[in-house]
């Protein structure tokens, strides 16, 4: 059953009530410069170890400036979390606006692997009407010197080619719907106000939260 909510903060507040401290290990797959969503959700002072896997150097540098002794930042791709963390088990894993940056097949594989290593998985992802135009994306990357003209104008092909060059495509590669996550064992919370905000020009899409708890 998909639960409807009015604001992301409402869901975060609800999640907080189900977080049991002390916590030994938390894994954050990708983050912004301020670890904003995650620090709103968790009390970092009550967590023994927080591991963050992030690709962007600017975000890594910013997170390190907080000087949090229990936070370890590893540069890498989120799909490689098992290799990067040594297959450690986690109490919680967070993917905040990360899932949509993976292809659908990579995203499903990642979630399947995470279920083997975490008791709880928390996802926050946008609901958007369509993906970015692949031809436009290709041309922009060619102009920036990051892509060869011979690559097929397909988002997955572009991403795979960038990976070969140790690069990453910072655009959305997949569309996710709440019921897709429900089908693989998550409980989802859908933002009912996004259509109204979209009509007002406040946001181009809405969002949903998905929560997985190992039984």
N, C-alpha and C positions, 0 to 999 in steps of 0.2 A: 504494500500500500504506500503510495506517494503522499507524504505529508506536505501541505502548503504552508508557507510562512510569508511574513511581510518584509522582513529585513534580515540580512545575513547575520547581524548582531544578535537577533533573537535566537537563531540556531546556535551560535557560539555560546550564548548564555546557557542554553539548554544542555549543550555538550559539556560545559564546565561542571555541571552537576553530576555527570557520569564519569569524570576523571578521578581516579583513585590514587592518592599519594600515600607514601613516596613512590616514585617511578624510577626504575633503573635505566632503561634505554629508550630514547625517542629518536626516530629517523625522520629527517625533513628532506624531501626530494625537491630541490629547487626552492629558491626563496627570492624575496625582494631585498632591497638594500637595508631595510629596517627590521626584517623578520617580523613584520607588523602583525599579520594574521595569527601567526604561531605564538607570539608573545602575548597576544590578547587571549588566546585559548588556554595556554599553559602558564603555570607559575614555575619559571625556569629554576628558581632557587630550591625547588623540591624535586628536581630531576637530577639523577646521578650523572648521566651521560646524554648529551644531545649531539647527534651526528648530522651534519648538513652536507648534501652532495649538490654542488652548484657548478655550472659551466662558466658563467660570465665573471671575468676578473674583477670588474667594477663592484659587483655584488659581494664577491668574496672579500675584497679589501674593506668594504663598508661594514660587513658583519664582524670582521676581525677587530674593527675599531671599538666595538662594544666591550672588548676585553673580558668576555665571559669565560671563566676558567673551565666550566663544564661543557663548553661547546667546541666541537672539532669540525672544521670545514675541510672537505675534500673536493678538489677539483676533478670533475668527471661528468659522464653522462648518467642520467638517472637509471637507464636500462642496465647499467653495469654495477648496480648497487651490491650484488652478491660478491663480486670480485673485489670491489673497493672496500667493503666492510668485513670481509672474511666470513661471510654467511652467518653473522651474529643474529640472534633473535631479538626482536624489539617488542616493547609493550605497546607503542603507538607509532604509526607511520603517517605522515602528512604529505599530501600532494595538493598544493594550493595553486590553482591556475597553471597546472603542469600537464595534465592528461591530454588536453587538446593540442599540445605541441608535439605529440607523438602520432604516428600513423595508427589507425585502428588496430591493426595486427600487433604492433609493438606495445600499444597500450593494454590490450587484453592479456598479452603474455606477461607484461610487467605486473599487472594486478594478480594474475595467477601465481607468480613467483612470490609476491609480497604476502599472500595468504599463508605461505609456508613458513614465513619468518616473523609474522607479527600477529599479536592478539587483536589489535584494533587498527583499522585503516580509515583515515579521514580524508575526503576529497572535496575540494571546492572548484567548480568548473563552470564556465559560461555556457549559456544556451544561445546559439547564434543562428541566423537564418541560412547562411551559406559560407563556404570557404573562400579564401582569397583567390583571385584569378591566377592560375598557374603561369600563364603566358606573361602576365605583368610582373610576377615575382621573378621569373627567369630573366627577363630583360633588365630588371633593376640589378640583379646580382651580376649579370654580365658587365653592366656599366661600372659596377664597383670592382670589377676584376676578380670576383670570387667564383665565377662559374664559366665553363666553356660553352660556346654557342651550340655545340653538337648535342647537348643534353636534351632529352625529351621534355617538353613543357608539361610535366606532371609533378605534383608536389612531392609524392613519394620518391620518384626518380631524382628530383632535385636534392631532397634530403640525403638520399643514399650517396650521391656524388659528393656532396659537401662533407659527409662523414669520412670519405676516403682522403680528404684533404685536412682532416682534423678540424673541421668547421661544423657549424650547426645552424639550422634555419630557424630563426626566431619569429615564426609565424604559425598560425594554427593549421595543423595537418589533418585534423579529424573533427567530426561533429559527434557530440555525445548527447544522448537523451536520458532523462531520469529512469525510464523504464528499462533501458539497457543495463543499467547498474542493478536495478531490482532483480533482473533475470539471473544475475550471477552472485546473488546473496547479500546485496547492500540494501540498507534502508535509505530512502532519499527524501530530501526536503526541497520543495520547488518554490521559487520566489514568484508569488502570484501578482506582484505589482509591476513586473518588468514591462508588460505591454503598455501600461499606463505611462510609465516613465519614458518608454521608447517613443510614444506619441508626442510627448512633451520635448523630445529631443535630448533627454538627459542621459540616455544610454542606448547603444545600438543593439544590445541583447540583454537577456536576463541571466540568472545563475541558479545553480542547484548545489546542494550539499549531499554527499553520499557517505554513509557510515557502515563499516563492516565490523562485526564482532565475532571472533572465533567461538564456536559453540563447544 
